[in-house]
Amino acid sequence: MYQPTLVFVHAFPLQSAMWQPQQNAFGDDVRVFAPDLPGFGGQARLDGETFSMKLAARFVQRELDANKIDRFVLAGLSMGGYIAFECWRLFGDRIDGMILADTRATPDSQEARAGRYAAAERIGRGDFAEWAEELLGNLLSPATLRDKPDLVDVVRRIIHSSPPESAVAALLGMAQRNDSTSLLSEINVPVSVIVGEDDRIISVAESRAMASEMPNATFTSIAGAGHLSNLENHDAFNTAVKKLLELVSQQAVA
Ligand code: MLT
């Protein structure tokens, strides 16, 4: 049976290590490819530039080519989702299915954009650690913050290890990202839209509405999870991924 490669694009300001639960769950059965984006994880820091979502998508494309991955299921969480939309624009003909988790197709509102520029300035003034700690509280659900100290520590360590310059570059890139709402009706491959029930950044209602605009999408909300649904309730997240893989495989056979 056709077994698609799973490609995972990470959130901001994280790194590919955030996909460890998915690597563990699927890595024995399918090829899992989860690159660190420029500026994060094992990549060199970004400095004084804007890391646009299009640049990120071109990077993903180069990595796929270098690793001889022709067709795949593309998963993106939050910023990874913004990048996944750019990937669809650039090389959608290679994408067999998509997982869009805790993300949105709309661009930043004026207020959100202003918030990003303010955060970039704040980090520029040397306030990265405090900013990162506040972000941590927004990314994780109250249940995770209360009951999963080990996971909180893992996420804290990842976020605090991101270079401040890279965070600024990605904040500017996200602020200037394209409106991808017009793509929703044309993404005709199977899509799994996923959101944590307690996501403070993307609401369940917004996420469900996005799924309803896509011709071939299913929608899953994940109990006990905030914005990092793949980490906070990996079993439920992985169940949704597994269903999507089955759908993609069936369509390949049909
Ligand atoms: C992310 O998790 O990638 C960020 O929350 C995205 C954003 O700030 O819009």
Residues whose N, C-alpha, C, O or C-beta is under 5 A from the ligand:
A	BS01	MLT	A11 F12 L77 S78 M79 G80
